[in-house]
Amino acid sequence: MVLAGSTAVKDSSATKKRDREERDRLVRHGILAATGDSKLLKFTRDHEFTSASRAAGIIKDDNASGPQLWIEIKSGKSLKDFLSPSS
């Protein structure tokens, strides 16, 4: 879940973006909208994604691994750390 008010990169330099079609759909439906900052888009409402990687890719405007990129601030652990069995 990405919360309303969260921001996303408006346009990265990546040439192949696997989530571009979904990102364009979010813009068309007003879920992602322009901000006063020419480099960012903003989520206008909460949005649930089908995967952590899709959310990360849309936010970065690039291909991304959600389990590696989503970090819990308090612990510093990634989603991958939480999903991996304890050693």
N, C-alpha and C positions, 0 to 999 in steps of 0.2 A: 504494500500500500504506500503510495506517495501522497503526502498531504497537501491540501490547498495551500498556496503560498510558496511551495518549493519551487526552485528554479532549475532550468535546463539550459545547456549551451545552445545558442541559436543556430550556429553553423560551424561545424568543425572542418578541418582540412581533409578528413578521411574521404577516400574516393568510393569505397565499397561499404555501404551501410546496410546490414541485413534487416534492421528495424525501420528503415526509412518510410516504408509504406504505412506502417502503424503510426509513426510519428506524424506524418502528413494527415492521417485520419484524425488524430487528436487535435491538431491545429484546425482542421475543417470544422470539427464539432465544438470548438471553443474550449476544450479542456486544457490545451496549451495556448497561451496568448502572448502577444508582444508586451514588453515592459518598457519603461523609460530608458532602460539600458539597451543599447543596440546589439549587445552580445548575448543577451539572455531572453528566454521565454519563461513564463510563469504558469504553474498549474492553477487554474481558476477554481477547481474543486478537487476533493480527494479522488484518487483513481487507483483501482486495484489492477495490477498487472498479472499476467499468467505465469510469469517467472521473474526471478531476481535479475537474471541476465537481460531480459527484455527491458525492464525498468532502467537498469544501469545504462544500457545501450541508447535508449531514448534520451536519458538525461545527459549523457556525454556526447550524443550525436555521433556515435562511433560504435564499433563492435566492442562488447565488453563481457567479462565474466562476473556476474553478480555475486556469486559466493565468495570471490576473492576481493571484490571492491566494497561491498557493504560491510561497514565496521560499526560495532557498538562502541559509542564514545567512552562510556564508563570503564569497560574492561579492555578496550583496544583489540578485542577479538573480532575476526571476520565471521561472516555467515558460514563460510567453509569450516572454520574452527568449531562452531556450534553444531554443524551437521555431521562432522567426523566423529566416529566412535572414540571414546576416551582411551588413551594409551595406558 
